[in-house]
Every structure is written in C-alpha cells, then in structure tokens.
C-alpha cells in the first residue's frame, strides 16, 4: 500500500502540473490571438518584422 503512494503521488502530481501549465498556456495564447493590439507591427517579433506582408 505504501509503495503505491510513493509511486502514484508523484505521477498524479506531475500530470496535474502539466495539465495546469497547458491550460494556462492555452488561455494566454487565446487571449493574445483575440487582442487587436497584438497584431500591430511594434508587437511583432524581429523575424516577423523582416518578413514581407502577404
């Protein structure tokens, strides 16, 4: 019984941490996608500024 806790707790803790990180990252990306200020030229990366607009 104790070995199940020693193995199971880190597995579920890591899985939970990965899920929380993924959901936070998804929300941040969605918020940026819907932000009109994020699409202006001064907010683009250096590589995006060099690329021609299509």
C-alpha positions, 0 to 999 in steps of 0.5 A, a space after each residue: 500500500 505504501 509503495 503505491 503512494 510513493 509511486 502514484 503521488 508523484 505521477 498524479 502530481 506531475 500530470 496535474 502540473 502539466 495539465 495546469 501549465 497547458 491550460 494556462 498556456 492555452 488561455 494566454 495564447 487565446 487571449 493574445 490571438 483575440 487582442 487587436 493590439 497584438 497584431 500591430 507591427 511594434 508587437 511583432 517579433 524581429 523575424 516577423 518584422 523582416 518578413 514581407 506582408 502577404 
